[in-house]
Amino acid sequence: MNKHFIAGAILVLATAGLMFGQQAAAGGSPVAKQPSVKSQAEGEALQAIFQATDANGRIKAADEFLVKFADSEFKPFILMVMAETYRAMNNYENTVIYAERCLEADPQNFMAMLLLASTIAQRTREHDLDREEKLGRVEKYVKTALELVEKAPRPRPDVTDDDWNKAKADFKAQGHEALGLAAMARKNYQAAVTEFKTAVEVSSTPDPATQVRLGAAYNLAGQYDHAIATLNQVMETPDLHPQIRQIAQAERARAMQAKAKANPPAESAAPAPAAPEPKP
């Protein structure tokens, strides 16, 4: 699911130089300074990461790279690749560990902040003893990331301003979705509606998974008509993933049942007594 990670490692690769300063680009907005390879061995080690045929092979190659080239300009990039790889494997602990290491190496890396915000928010529950500490981190990461996204330069000269603005819109959507998840953990459903709705509206292309979450938030907030309308829209999405369709259908059924329970049909009025027949 999450389109907001925008193709995971592919996007990370595109933004590899994002945090290394800016350089002017002819005919467009500023472009991030690109990290440089210091040796043939470093280049080959980088290549090995992306030639790996599976997630475990990529992680192994990345670990070896970090040991051999600890001072590489690509270090934050590799750490982010590892965090994204673990996220795709649903490995929560290592996703957080490597995203945090990425932030240690590059404190301005908004991608790591958004990944941490989304991951922590999804794993935080209402009765967690450390709920507020975790949700406070989510809010801090999102706030900082959204500020950085706003002024972020293009990752490479071959990324157009239009494409970069769309990517930035999706980063912003990811941040608002994380805030929506945080509101759900607090059972503040109206706030969740606001954040999920914002995520859908600012995204370059609405994400059906986020729309399902918006529908669920509407349901919990007692706004059943909005829930049904939103979920109907999801199910009209072309080529919708079967799992998302199944969840949307189940959520819509809950909305229909809740609406019927909240608004039972009025009892039919008893028929009026017949008028007496006139006496002859």
ZAVOPA-810621 format. One record per atom (N, C-alpha, C, O, CB): residue in three letters; x, y, z. Coordinates in steps of 0.001 Angstrom, whole numbers, plus 500000, padded with zeros to 6 digits. Glycine has a CB too. Example, Ala and Ser with C-alpha at 12.3 -4.5 7.8 and 13.67 -1.06 7.14 Angstrom:
Ala513190494310507800 Ala512300495500507800 Ala513200496700507800 Ala514236496681508465 Ala511308495527509046 Ser512850497750507080 Ser513670498940507140 Ser512900500030507870 Ser513409501138508039 Ser514084499402505725 
# end
This chain:
Met500846498832500000 Met500000500000500000 Met500870501201500000 Met501380501221498880 Met499049500014501184 Asn501198501978500530 Asn501467503372500677 Asn502223504021499539 Asn503453504027499483 Asn502193503569501889 Lys501454504550498663 Lys501973505335497575 Lys502803506496498076 Lys503678506979497357 Lys500853505832496714 His502545506971499329 His503238508159499834 His504723507931500038 His505481508888500199 His502619508603501130 Phe505164506634500035 Phe506600506402500051 Phe507153506452498629 Phe508355506300498411 Phe506924505050500712 Ile506262506667497674 Ile506594506941496276 Ile507681506036495752 Ile508792506466495444 Ile507015508370496113 Ala507338504803495664 Ala508202503781495064 Ala509467503544495843 Ala510481503136495277 Ala508556504163493667 Gly509425503792497129 Gly510490503382498031 Gly511885503750497595 Gly512220504925497448 Gly510429501946498216 Ala512686502742497392 Ala514104502970497102 Ala514324503722495802 Ala515342504396495645 Ala514837501656497048 Ile513383503620494862 Ile513535504370493616 Ile513513505861493911 Ile514327506619493382 Ile512421504001492607 Leu512575506279494762 Leu512529507692495117 Leu513757508076495928 Leu514317509156495741 Leu511250508011495902 Val514174507198496823 Val515379507478497594 Val516561507699496661 Val517361508613496860 Val515676506330498574 Leu516660506857495647 Leu517744507006494686 Leu517654508359493993 Leu518663509039493809 Leu517710505870493651 Ala516450508743493614 Ala516268510023492930 Ala516639511194493815 Ala517050512245493324 Ala514838510172492463 Thr516492511015495135 Thr516766512116496058 Thr518067511907496814 Thr518257512470497893 Thr515620512275497041 Ala518949511115496267 Ala520187510778496970 Ala520977512015497372 Ala521568512048498451 Ala521049509886496104 Gly520992513020496525 Gly521795514199496825 Gly521035515307497494 Gly521538516425497613 Gly522394514716495594 Leu519827515016497936 Leu518925516072498369 Leu519459516911499509 Leu519212518116499553 Leu517633515483498768 Met520182516309500426 Met520551517022501629 Met521998517535501630 Met522530517877502686 Met520337516137502802 Phe522618517587500485 Phe524030517955500458 Phe524261519380499959 Phe525346519691499466 Phe524792516987499591 Gly523257520248500081 Gly523415521627499645 Gly522807521830498277 Gly522330520877497661 Gly524881522020499630 Gln522817523072497788 Gln522167523401496538 Gln523158523942495524 Gln524193524511495872 Gln521063524401496771 Gln522814523749494272 Gln523574524375493211 Gln522579524889492183 Gln521531524276491980 Gln524600523383492574 Ala522888525995491535 Ala521957526572490584 Ala521833525676489369 Ala522815525079488926 Ala522401527974490172 Ala520647525582488837 Ala520420524800487624 Ala519873525724486557 Ala518936526482486809 Ala519447523610487885 Ala520441525668485383 Ala520000526546484309 Ala518558526243483950 Ala518179525084483777 Ala520903526398483077 Gly517759527291483838 Gly516397527124483365 Gly515457526469484347 Gly514418525956483931 Gly516408526345482136 Gly515764526460485611 Gly514864525846486564 Gly515190526256487985 Gly516051527105488217 Gly514912524349486435 Ser514494525646488936 Ser514716525938490345 Ser516023525286490802 Ser516607524484490072 Ser513521525443491206 Pro516487525632492023 Pro517752525058492520 Pro517742523535492539 Pro516698522909492723 Pro518040525573493917 Val518907522956492349 Val519091521508492355 Val520058521150493472 Val521047521848493694 Val519613520996490977 Ala519772520066494170 Ala520654519638495251 Ala522025519237494713 Ala522132518673493624 Ala520028518473496022 Lys523060519529495475 Lys524407519076495131 Lys524431517553495202 Lys523914516962496151 Lys525483519703496086 Gln525022516932494217 Gln525026515476494153 Gln526205514906494952 Gln527305515456494892 Gln525090515003492686 Pro525996513822495694 Pro527113513163496376 Pro528049512546495345 Pro527618512168494255 Pro526599512080497364 Ser529302512446495682 Ser530279511924494719 Ser530912510633495236 Ser531083510434496438 Ser531373512974494435 Val531250509771494288 Val531944508517494584 Val533441508808494642 Val533990509444493742 Val531620507413493508 Lys534098508344495697 Lys535515508674495904 Lys536460507644495316 Lys537658507902495197 Lys535798508819497372 Ser535942506481494947 Ser536815505452494402 Ser535995504474493579 Ser534770504420493680 Ser537571504717495527 Gln536699503704492765 Gln536028502673491972 Gln535397501627492878 Gln534316501113492588 Gln537016502007491004 Ala536070501319493963 Ala535544500311494898 Ala534229500783495514 Ala533294499998495676 Ala536574500012496012 Glu534165502072495856 Glu532922502600496423 Glu531800502535495394 Glu530669502179495727 Glu533118504051496908 Gly532109502878494143 Gly531099502808493091 Gly530592501399492878 Gly529394501189492689 Gly531656503343491800 Glu531499500425492909 Glu531088499037492730 Glu530237498554493898 Glu529295497782493719 Glu532311498141492570 Ala530585499022495105 Ala529799498633496287 Ala528391499229496226 Ala527422498585496629 Ala530511499087497584 Leu528282500456495722 Leu526965501068495536 Leu526156500281494515 Leu524977499993494719 Leu527104502536495089 Gln526809499944493427 Gln526135499198492370 Gln525627497858492884 Gln524556497400492484 Gln527076498982491186 Ala526390497234493767 Ala525995495925494300 Ala524686496009495079 Ala523893495067495080 Ala527099495363495198 Ile524467497150495746 Ile523237497314496527 Ile522022497229495610 Ile521030496578495938 Ile523244498664497288 Phe522108497891494460 Phe520952497972493577 Phe520877496835492577 Phe519901496704491838 Phe520969499267492847 Gln521902496026492562 Gln521846494818491741 Gln521361493617492543 Gln521163492535491992 Gln523215494523491143 Ala521171493809493843 Ala520679492716494689 Ala519298492287494206 Ala518460493126493877 Ala520626493146496188 Thr519071491004494165 Thr517826490482493608 Thr516707490327494637 Thr515562490064494269 Thr518087489160492965 Asp517027490489495922 Asp515989490423496947 Asp516351491343498100 Asp517455491885498159 Asp515797488974497449 Ala515400491511499019 Ala515578492450500123 Ala516747492066501015 Ala517529492930501413 Ala514311492532500948 Asn516881490779501338 Asn517977490358502211 Asn519333490606501563 Asn520288490991502238 Asn517833488880502566 Gly519416490386500250 Gly520660490653499548 Gly520996492133499533 Gly522162492511499645 Gly520583490132498138 Arg519961492983499394 Arg520181494426499415 Arg520675494884500783 Arg521582495710500881 Arg518894495168499045 Ile520075494343501832 Ile520481494723503181 Ile521921494286503452 Ile522702495037504036 Ile519530494108504225 Lys522265493087503032 Lys523626492589503225 Lys524635493491502500 Lys525664493862503065 Lys523745491130502718 Ala524328493837501241 Ala525234494692500465 Ala525335496082501089 Ala526409496684501095 Ala524755494802499005 Ala524228496588501609 Ala524237497912502236 Ala525045497899503527 Ala525801498832503800 Ala522806498382502517 Asp524886496852504316 Asp525667496727505548 Asp527171496706505237 Asp527961497372505906 Asp525258495445506316 Glu527544495948504236 Glu528951495861503847 Glu529465497217503364 Glu530603497593503642 Glu529141494798502749 Phe528626497938502646 Phe529014499265502172 Phe529300500193503355 Phe530305500903503360 Phe527909499865501274 Leu528425500186504346 Leu528580501090505483 Leu529821500772506311 Leu530431501669506893 Leu527349501028506364 Val530193499498506363 Val531410499114507080 Val532652499571506321 Val533590500095506923 Val531451497591507294 Lys532663499378505015 Lys533848499687504207 Lys533992501174503915 Lys535107501672503762 Lys533795498924502905 Phe532860501894503836 Phe532906503295503419 Phe532125504156504414 Phe531150504819504062 Phe532333503463501984 Ala532578504123505650 Ala531858504798506734 Ala531771506306506542 Ala530854506944507060 Ala532524504503508052 Asp532724506888505795 Asp532714508337505590 Asp532143508722504224 Asp532334509852503777 Asp534124508892505733 Ser531463507819503572 Ser530916508086502243 Ser529849509175502280 Ser529075509270503233 Ser530333506811501650 Glu529818509991501235 Glu528762510994501112 Glu527408510333500879 Glu526371510979501025 Glu529077511966499970 Phe527411509065500522 Phe526175508326500283 Phe525615507677501553 Phe524593506994501494 Phe526414507265499235 Lys526266507881502686 Lys525846507190503910 Lys524381507443504262 Lys523655506476504494 Lys526722507621505068 Pro523899508709504314 Pro522471508895504637 Pro521558508211503633 Pro520525507650504000 Pro522132510376504695 Phe521940508261502382 Phe521175507627501313 Phe521074506122501534 Phe519991505548501412 Phe521814507920499952 Ile522204505473501860 Ile522196504022502066 Ile521365503657503287 Ile520621502676503260 Ile523629503488502224 Leu521483504428504344 Leu520686504170505543 Leu519193504293505248 Leu518380503531505773 Leu521082505137506664 Met518844505264504399 Met517432505425504031 Met516962504262503169 Met515831503800503317 Met517214506755503288 Val517807503789502281 Val517465502609501488 Val517196501417502402 Val516249500662502182 Val518597502275500491 Met518026501252503423 Met517831500136504355 Met516529500288505139 Met515799499317505338 Met519017500038505324 Ala516242501519505583 Ala514993501747506313 Ala513791501433505433 Ala512832500807505884 Ala514918503199506816 Glu513844501870504175 Glu512734501602503253 Glu512605500103502967 Glu511497499579502849 Glu512935502375501935 Thr513734499430502859 Thr513694497993502597 Thr513048497259503769 Thr512219496371503567 Thr515114497448502340 Tyr513423497627504983 Tyr512803497001506156 Tyr511316497351506253 Tyr510516496522506686 Tyr513529497437507438 Arg510937498575505853 Arg509525498938505869 Arg508738498018504935 Arg507662497537505289 Arg509338500417505459 Ala509285497775503737 Ala508616496902502775 Ala508499495474503302 Ala507608494731502890 Ala509368496906501445 Met509400495087504217 Met509376493750504823 Met508502493708506082 Met508403492671506739 Met510801493304505167 Asn507868494842506414 Asn507054494961507634 Asn507868494702508898 Asn507352494179509886 Asn505881493991507578 Asn509140495072508853 Asn510022494932510014 Asn510079496282510718 Asn510909497133510398 Asn511462494445509593 Tyr509180496460511685 Tyr509013497748512358 Tyr510281498195513076 Tyr510719499336512928 Tyr507869497671513347 Glu510861497296513847 Glu512005497676514679 Glu513171498196513840 Glu513741499243514148 Glu512462496485515518 Asn513527497467512780 Asn514653497890511967 Asn514331499092511087 Asn515223499871510751 Asn515113496750511111 Thr513073499247510716 Thr512685500461509995 Thr513010501685510840 Thr513609502647510359 Thr511177500434509636 Val512608501635512100 Val512856502760513006 Val514353502938513255 Val514854504063513239 Val512118502548514341 Ile515063501844513482 Ile516502501934513776 Ile517244502617512631 Ile518041503526512864 Ile517095500529514029 Tyr516990502188511404 Tyr517768502730510286 Tyr517300504119509871 Tyr518099504918509383 Tyr517689501793509098 Ala516030504414510057 Ala515580505787509797 Ala516187506749510814 Ala516560507870510468 Ala514037505872509837 Glu516285506310512069 Glu516925507142513091 Glu518417507316512802 Glu518960508402513001 Glu516725506525514486 Arg519081506263512337 Arg520496506374511965 Arg520668507331510793 Arg521648508074510727 Arg521074504990511609 Cys519713507309509870 Cys519758508238508743 Cys519678509679509243 Cys520394510552508753 Cys518611507946507750 Leu518813509921510210 Leu518684511268510767 Leu519938511682511534 Leu520300512859511542 Leu517464511344511684 Glu520596510730512173 Glu521857511048512852 Glu522906511489511837 Glu523678512414512088 Glu522368509830513656 Ala522925510814510689 Ala523890511155509654 Ala523498512425508910 Ala524362513155508424 Ala524031510008508677 Asp522214512685508822 Asp521711513854508103 Asp520471514387508819 Asp519357513964508511 Asp521383513499506619 Pro520647515311509774 Pro519515515804510570 Pro518438516529509775 Pro517358516791510304 Pro520019516717511621 Gln518710516860508513 Gln517720517562507695 Gln516964516627506745 Gln516249517101505861 Gln518401518653506896 Asn517107515347506908 Asn516507514401505974 Asn515015514231506268 Asn514623513449507134 Asn517229513041506047 Phe514198514975505533 Phe512760514938505804 Phe512133513609505424 Phe511092513240505969 Phe512065516053505063 Met512757512872504481 Met512220511558504134 Met512286510609505326 Met511344509858505579 Met512984510964502944 Ala513389510642506052 Ala513520509802507241 Ala512509510221508300 Ala511928509376508981 Ala514950509879507806 Met512300511534508439 Met511325512021509418 Met509922511519509097 Met509196511076509988 Met511334513552509462 Leu509543511590507821 Leu508207511150507434 Leu508048509641507565 Leu506981509152507937 Leu507908511578506010 Leu509105508912507260 Leu509055507459507427 Leu508895507104508900 Leu508104506226509247 Leu510328506798506851 Leu509641507782509767 Leu509506507536511201 Leu508106507905511693 Leu507495507156512455 Leu510564508327511979 Ala507603509062511256 Ala506277509508511696 Ala505208508493511305 Ala504370508122512127 Ala505943510886511096 Ser505236508045510052 Ser504229507089509588 Ser504340505747510302 Ser503334505156510695 Ser504357506882508090 Thr505570505274510465 Thr505789503965511082 Thr505374503968512547 Thr504686503056513007 Thr507255503556510956 Ile505794504989513273 Ile505451505060514701 Ile503956505250514892 Ile503357504620515764 Ile506215506205515385 Ala503341506121514078 Ala501901506374514218 Ala501089505110513957 Ala500107504852514653 Ala501457507485513257 Gln501489504324512967 Gln500754503097512654 Gln500850502066513765 Gln499949501242513921 Gln501266502499511366 Arg501924502099514536 Arg502139501095515578 Arg501733501584516969 Arg501923500860517947 Arg503590500682515594 Thr501188502772517080 Thr500800503303518389 Thr499323503021518631 Thr498480503263517767 Thr501087504830518480 Arg499025502507519817 Arg497652502149520154 Arg497145503001521320 Arg497913503611522064 Arg497558500652520503 Glu495827503012521440 Glu495163503860522437 Glu495679503627523853 Glu495844504582524612 Glu493673503620522402 His495937502365524222 His496276502057525610 His497780501872525843 His498179501404526910 His495547500811526039 Asp498611502225524878 Asp500060502167525090 Asp500450503119526218 Asp500027504275526238 Asp500829502522523784 Leu501253502630527146 Leu501664503484528260 Leu502487504679527794 Leu502461505742528415 Leu502461502676529267 Asp503207504500526708 Asp504027505593526184 Asp503387506252524973 Asp504073506828524129 Asp505408505083525820 Arg502066506159524898 Arg501357506679523725 Arg501686508142523445 Arg502038508489522318 Arg499861506523523913 Glu501578508989524438 Glu501777510419524197 Glu503220510750523843 Glu503475511677523075 Glu501357511214525416 Glu504158510005524395 Glu505560510240524036 Glu505773509913522561 Glu506440510660521845 Glu506511509390524925 Lys505203508794522110 Lys505367508393520715 Lys504629509344519775 Lys505159509724518731 Lys504867506963520512 Leu503415509725520144 Leu502663510620519266 Leu503267512024519246 Leu503165512736518247 Leu501202510687519707 Gly503891512411520344 Gly504604513686520347 Gly505756513673519354 Gly506012514669518677 Gly505123514003521747 Arg506452512537519269 Arg507526512390518278 Arg506962512474516863 Arg507541513121515990 Arg508271511050518475 Val505834511818516648 Val505200511857515325 Val504931513302514920 Val505276513716513813 Val503880511040515322 Glu504323514057515807 Glu503964515444515499 Glu505197516303515255 Glu505194517165514376 Glu503136516039516632 Lys506240516072516026 Lys507476516837515848 Lys508126516512514507 Lys508563517413513791 Lys508460516549516996 Tyr508190515232514170 Tyr508771514841512885 Tyr508002515460511718 Tyr508602515984510779 Tyr508788513314512752 Val506675515396511784 Val505867515912510683 Val506025517419510552 Val506188517938509447 Val504394515552510885 Lys505977518114511666 Lys506100519576511625 Lys507412520000510978 Lys507435520872510110 Lys506001520163513039 Thr508506519372511411 Thr509818519717510852 Thr509906519315509384 Thr510406520077508556 Thr510941519038511653 Ala509421518120509064 Ala509501517630507686 Ala508731518526506731 Ala509217518825505640 Ala508972516206507599 Leu507541518959507121 Leu506740519806506236 Leu507421521149505986 Leu507319521708504894 Leu505348520029506832 Glu508112521661506994 Glu508866522898506798 Glu510014522690505814 Glu510283523552504978 Glu509407523411508138 Leu510688521545505913 Leu511820521259505025 Leu511357520970503603 Leu512003521382502640 Leu512625520077505558 Val510239520259503473 Val509721519931502141 Val509433521198501354 Val509696521268500153 Val508450519074502248 Glu508899522184502028 Glu508474523405501358 Glu509614524061500577 Glu509392524615499500 Glu507916524382502373 Lys510824523998501116 Lys511957524678500475 Lys512987523713499887 Lys514090524122499525 Lys512638525582501475 Ala512629522451499794 Ala513577521441499297 Ala513893521664497820 Ala512984521899497024 Ala513010520021499505 Pro515177521594497444 Pro515546521730496031 Pro515244520456495262 Pro515010519402495852 Pro517029522082495894 Arg515252520561493951 Arg515091519360493124 Arg516245518401493398 Arg517378518840493599 Arg515030519727491607 Pro515971517099493409 Pro517035516134493737 Pro518093516008492654 Pro519260515751492952 Pro516434514779493992 Arg517693516189491390 Arg518640516064490275 Arg518206517001489154 Arg517031517363489079 Arg518723514586489762 Pro519122517399488289 Pro518749518302487189 Pro517710517714486242 Pro516942518459485633 Pro519974518673486402 Asp517673516374486105 Asp516736515771485167 Asp515338515595485746 Asp514441515110485056 Asp517259514441484716 Val515140515983487001 Val513800515991487600 Val513201517375487353 Val513746518380487810 Val513847515649489151 Thr512085517428486633 Thr511492518712486291 Thr510839519361487505 Thr510527518696488492 Thr510470518540485177 Asp510642520658487413 Asp509949521359488495 Asp508553520785488707 Asp508105520639489844 Asp509861522862488194 Asp507866520458487614 Asp506514519914487736 Asp506517518577488467 Asp505692518350489353 Asp505883519752486356 Asp507442517690488099 Asp507517516388488767 Asp507904516537490230 Asp507383515826491089 Asp508519515482488056 Trp508817517461490517 Trp509249517646491896 Trp508129518236492748 Trp507975517871493914 Trp510482518548491950 Asn507348519144492170 Asn506220519700492918 Asn505187518628493231 Asn504576518647494299 Asn505569520840492136 Lys504987517691492306 Lys504073516579492578 Lys504617515687493689 Lys503869515256494567 Lys503838515752491303 Ala505913515412493650 Ala506519514588494700 Ala506406515277496055 Ala506104514635497061 Ala507997514296494374 Lys506650516584496078 Lys506538517332497327 Lys505110517298497866 Lys504896517215499075 Lys506987518780497122 Ala504129517362496952 Ala502739517265497380 Ala502474515923498048 Ala501745515851499037 Ala501795517459496190 Asp503068514856497508 Asp502881513531498099 Asp503587513399499442 Asp503097512710500337 Asp503382512460497150 Phe504746514060499588 Phe505404514078500900 Phe504509514761501929 Phe504366514283503054 Phe506772514796500818 Lys503912515879501536 Lys503023516595502455 Lys501831515723502826 Lys501411515692503983 Lys502542517919501828 Ala501289515015501838 Ala500165514120502109 Ala500564513040503110 Ala499788512691503999 Ala499662513476500807 Gln501783512514502959 Gln502265511487503886 Gln502325512025505310 Gln501989511321506263 Gln503650510980503455 Gly502757513283505450 Gly502814513887506780 Gly501438514030507397 Gly501250513723508574 Gly503484515240506712 His500472514494506615 His499121514666507161 His498473513317507469 His497691513206508413 His498243515456506178 Glu498793512298506681 Glu498260510966506987 Glu498801510470508329 Glu498062509872509110 Glu498619509965505861 Ala500084510715508601 Ala500660510318509888 Ala499960511042511032 Ala499706510447512079 Ala502174510611509921 Leu499644512327510839 Leu498913513065511873 Leu497502512506512049 Leu496972512496513160 Leu498848514560511521 Gly496899512047510964 Gly495593511413511069 Gly495644510129511866 Gly494752509854512668 Gly495039511137509701 Leu496690509338511651 Leu496865508108512423 Leu497081508416513903 Leu496588507699514774 Leu498049507296511876 Ala497820509488514177 Ala498032509888515568 Ala496707510283516214 Ala496447509928517363 Ala499040511055515650 Ala495872511013515484 Ala494563511406516012 Ala493682510184516256 Ala492930510149517230 Ala493863512375515047 Met493768509185515382 Met492989507955515591 Met493424507259516870 Met492586506745517610 Met493143507001514391 Ala494740507234517142 Ala495240506597518363 Ala494724507309519604 Ala494592506697520664 Ala496769506580518370 Arg494431508599519476 Arg493883509371520592 Arg492356509336520614 Arg491729509922521497 Arg494365510815520517 Lys491764508650519644 Lys490307508588519494 Lys489711509966519236 Lys488552510221519562 Lys489671507975520738 Asn490513510850518649 Asn490030512175518252 Asn489641512071516777 Asn490403512453515889 Asn491129513310518495 Tyr488450511551516543 Tyr488076511175515188 Tyr487841512373514275 Tyr488091512294513073 Tyr486845510327515224 Gln487362513484514837 Gln487160514650513995 Gln488503515204513517 Gln488630515633512370 Gln486373515728514752 Ala489504515194514402 Ala490837515625513979 Ala491398514670512930 Ala492068515096511990 Ala491790515710515188 Ala491121513377513095 Ala491582512393512109 Ala490943512664510752 Ala491615512597509723 Ala491256510957512576 Val489647512969510750 Val488962513316509497 Val489666514487508818 Val489929514450507616 Val487474513666509762 Thr489967515515509589 Thr490610516716509029 Thr491953516373508390 Thr492250516820507282 Thr490808517782510126 Glu492764515576509091 Glu494101515257508585 Glu494051514325507372 Glu494763514546506392 Glu494936514619509688 Phe493215513291507432 Phe493112512376506282 Phe492542513108505071 Phe492976512879503943 Phe492225511153506631 Lys491569513989505305 Lys490990514749504204 Lys492036515661503574 Lys492097515793502352 Lys489790515572504690 Thr492857516288504410 Thr493931517134503894 Thr494918516306503083 Thr495365516731502018 Thr494656517851505045 Ala495261515113503592 Ala496184514234502872 Ala495656513895501481 Ala496408513901500506 Ala496423512948503669 Val494362513599501395 Val493760513275500098 Val493782514494499181 Val494068514377497990 Val492311512771500281 Glu493484515653499737 Glu493363516867498918 Glu494703517384498413 Glu494787517886497292 Glu492681517953499711 Val495762517268499232 Val497049517841498802 Val497855516880497947 Val498779517308497256 Val497871518248500010 Ser497533515595497973 Ser498279514602497203 Ser498160514877495712 Ser497127515361495249 Ser497782513187497522 Ser499218514570494954 Ser499167514760493510 Ser498110513850492881 Ser497464514227491903 Ser500544514490492886 Thr497938512662493442 Thr496883511732493037 Thr496367511065494307 Thr497140510413495008 Thr497409510662491989 Pro495082511210494622 Pro494569510644495876 Pro494902509160496016 Pro494746508387495070 Pro493059510839495960 Asp495357508775497194 Asp495716507393497487 Asp494484506665498026 Asp493948507070499058 Asp496895507325498507 Pro494015505599497358 Pro492828504885497838 Pro492950504404499282 Pro491960504395500014 Pro492555503706496946 Ala494156504003499703 Ala494323503539501084 Ala494051504667502067 Ala493447504441503117 Ala495738502980501300 Thr494486505872501742 Thr494214507021502604 Thr492729507346502598 Thr492168507715503630 Thr495029508246502154 Gln492088507212501440 Gln490654507458501358 Gln489872506464502215 Gln488864506827502822 Gln490187507380499905 Val490332505214502267 Val489682504229503142 Val489822504651504599 Val488875504542505377 Val490287502818502930 Arg491010505133504964 Arg491199505615506336 Arg490291506818506622 Arg489754506947507722 Arg492678505996506573 Leu490125507686505637 Leu489203508814505807 Leu487781508297506009 Leu487055508791506872 Leu489263509766504580 Gly487385507309505221 Gly486059506735505399 Gly485870506139506778 Gly484810506294507383 Gly485807505684504356 Ala486891505458507283 Ala486809504871508627 Ala486710505957509694 Ala485976505807510672 Ala488032503976508900 Ala487449507051509506 Ala487396508151510468 Ala486010508808510456 Ala485461509141511507 Ala488490509198510153 Tyr485454508988509252 Tyr484088509516509160 Tyr483121508600509903 Tyr482236509073510616 Tyr483654509667507679 Asn483288507297509738 Asn482427506326510407 Asn482479506510511919 Asn481449506607512587 Asn482838504896510033 Leu483699506557512440 Leu483880506675513889 Leu483417508024514419 Leu483064508147515592 Leu485336506460514251 Ala483419509031513558 Ala482940510358513959 Ala481427510479513812 Ala480849511523514112 Ala483628511441513129 Gly480784509396513345 Gly479336509408513203 Gly478841510120511962 Gly477658510448511872 Gly478731510037514392 Gln479727510367510995 Gln479350511059509757 Gln479189509999508642 Gln480023509871507746 Gln480436512153509359 Tyr478106509271508743 Tyr477954508073507917 Tyr477765508391506434 Tyr478262507654505582 Tyr476782507260508410 Asp477065509458506115 Asp476872509808504706 Asp478208510144504049 Asp478467509742502915 Asp475897510996504571 His479054510883504765 His480383511205504230 His481214509929504074 His481953509775503102 His481115512217505154 Ala481085509016505047 Ala481830507755504971 Ala481406506969503733 Ala482249506476502984 Ala481608506908506250 Ile480112506858503527 Ile479607506080502393 Ile480044506707501073 Ile480464505999500157 Ile478072505977502449 Ala479946508024500972 Ala480342508708499736 Ala481824508511499445 Ala482217508275498303 Ala480022510202499827 Thr482642508611500490 Thr484089508448500315 Thr484427507032499882 Thr485237506830498977 Thr484834508791501611 Leu483813506059500521 Leu484111504659500217 Leu483553504247498850 Leu484133503400498170 Leu483540503751501310 Asn482435504844498455 Asn481943504612497094 Asn482959505103496065 Asn483196504459495043 Asn480584505315496881 Gln483546506248496358 Gln484553506815495457 Gln485766505888495352 Gln486319505691494271 Gln484989508214495948 Val486169505325496493 Val487298504384496479 Val486989503208495569 Val487816502817494745 Val487618503884497906 Met485802502647495717 Met485465501432494960 Met485274501697493468 Met485224500761492670 Met484203500809495524 Glu485170502966493095 Glu485098503331491677 Glu486488503538491068 Glu486608503792489870 Glu484263504602491504 Thr487536503430491888 Thr488895503637491401 Thr489290502533490418 Thr489156501352490736 Thr489886503685492578 Pro489772502900489234 Pro490194501861488276 Pro491374501055488820 Pro492253501601489488 Pro490576502500486921 Asp491387499770488533 Asp492488498876488906 Asp492781498927490409 Asp493939498864490823 Asp493748499242488121 Leu491742499038491206 Leu491915499094492658 Leu492457497767493175 Leu492001496703492756 Leu490580499437493355 His493431497827494087 His494002496613494660 His492889495826495370 His492112496412496122 His495168496956495651 Pro492804494515495141 Pro491720493713495737 Pro491617493841497254 Pro490515493852497803 Pro491914492266495384 Gln492765493939497935 Gln492718494037499394 Gln492104495369499833 Gln491332495415500790 Gln494130493882499988 Ile492447496441499135 Ile491872497747499468 Ile490376497745499171 Ile489583498298499933 Ile492581498880498677 Arg489993497113498047 Arg488566497029497723 Arg487807496269498810 Arg486716496676499208 Arg488362496344496356 Gln488375495182499284 Gln487721494376500325 Gln487542495189501603 Gln486479495156502224 Gln488541493100500620 Ile488582495916501990 Ile488501496735503209 Ile487474497844503032 Ile486692498123503941 Ile489883497340503560 Ala487475498477501856 Ala486524499559501584 Ala485088499043501637 Ala484210499710502184 Ala486808500196500210 Gln484845497870501078 Gln483502497289501089 Gln483045497000502522 Gln481899497266502885 Gln483470495997500248 Ala483959496452503330 Ala483615496136504718 Ala483324497413505499 Ala482388497451506298 Ala484755495345505394 Glu484110498447505277 Glu483920499712505986 Glu482612500377505543 Glu481905500977506353 Glu485119500661505738 Arg482305500263504262 Arg481048500829503754 Arg479854500087504361 Arg478850500707504713 Arg481000500754502200 Ala479963498776504482 Ala478876498011505098 Ala478660498445506541 Ala477522498549506999 Ala479174496504505039 Arg479753498700507258 Arg479629499179508646 Arg478934500539508683 Arg478095500798509546 Arg481024499276509320 Ala479294501399507735 Ala478664502722507689 Ala477166502610507418 Ala476360503302508039 Ala479329503594506612 Met476801501728506480 Met475387501546506155 Met474610501021507366 Met473507501486507654 Met475232500581504967 Gln475199500047508073 Gln474537499487509248 Gln474404500532510359 Gln473357500642510996 Gln475311498266509761 Ala475475501296510585 Ala475447502319511635 Ala474431503406511299 Ala473724503898512179 Ala476845502939511825 Lys474363503774510031 Lys473398504792509618 Lys471969504298509826 Lys471116505042510311 Lys473618505176508145 Ala471708503042509458 Ala470374502479509626 Ala469994502399511102 Ala468844502641511468 Ala470299501092508986 Lys470971502058511947 Lys470699501971513390 Lys470446503340513986 Lys469600503491514868 Lys471864501300514117 Ala471181504348513506 Ala471020505705514042 Ala469757506373513530 Ala469223507276514175 Ala472224506557513687 Asn469276505931512365 Asn468096506551511760 Asn467088505470511371 Asn466878505221510184 Asn468493507398510520 Pro466457504819512371 Pro465501503758512032 Pro464316504346511278 Pro463924505489511513 Pro465016503024513307 Pro463749503555510368 Pro462595504068509612 Pro461424504341510543 Pro461166503592511486 Pro462175503070508512 Ala460725505426510258 Ala459563505778511085 Ala458478504732510896 Ala458279504208509799 Ala459024507194510728 Glu457771504434512005 Glu456676503466511904 Glu455564504027511029 Glu455264505220511073 Glu456128503105513304 Ser454964503160510242 Ser453872503593509376 Ser452711504085510227 Ser452327503454511213 Ser453416502447508443 Ala452175505197509833 Ala451041505749510586 Ala449829504831510434 Ala449599504251509372 Ala450700507190510099 Ala449056504712511520 Ala447852503879511467 Ala446849504511510504 Ala446739505736510462 Ala447224503709512887 Pro446122503719509739 Pro445151504302508788 Pro444060505068509521 Pro443605504663510591 Pro444516503199507914 Ala443652506173508930 Ala442590506985509546 Ala441282506204509528 Ala441010505469508578 Ala442421508349508802 Pro440472506359510575 Pro439171505642510582 Pro438283506090509435 Pro438265507257509044 Pro438435505865511917 Ala437546505115508910 Ala436670505432507789 Ala435550506393508240 Ala435030506296509351 Ala436068504131507192 Ala435212507298507354 Ala434123508251507655 Ala432810507486507753 Ala432567506579506957 Ala434026509373506559 Pro431972507830508702 Pro430694507121508827 Pro429825507351507574 Pro429810508433506988 Pro429937507590510106 Glu429117506302507200 Glu428268506424506033 Glu427055507283506392 Glu426512507185507492 Glu427833505027505515 Pro426652508105505466 Pro425469508958505769 Pro424202508110505962 Pro423979507126505257 Pro425236509991504622 Lys423386508518506932 Lys422144507808507194 Lys421155508062506061 Lys421094509151505491 Lys421544508239508549 Pro420411507056505764 Pro419422507237504691 Pro418334508233505109 Pro417418508509504333 Pro418781505881504315 
# end
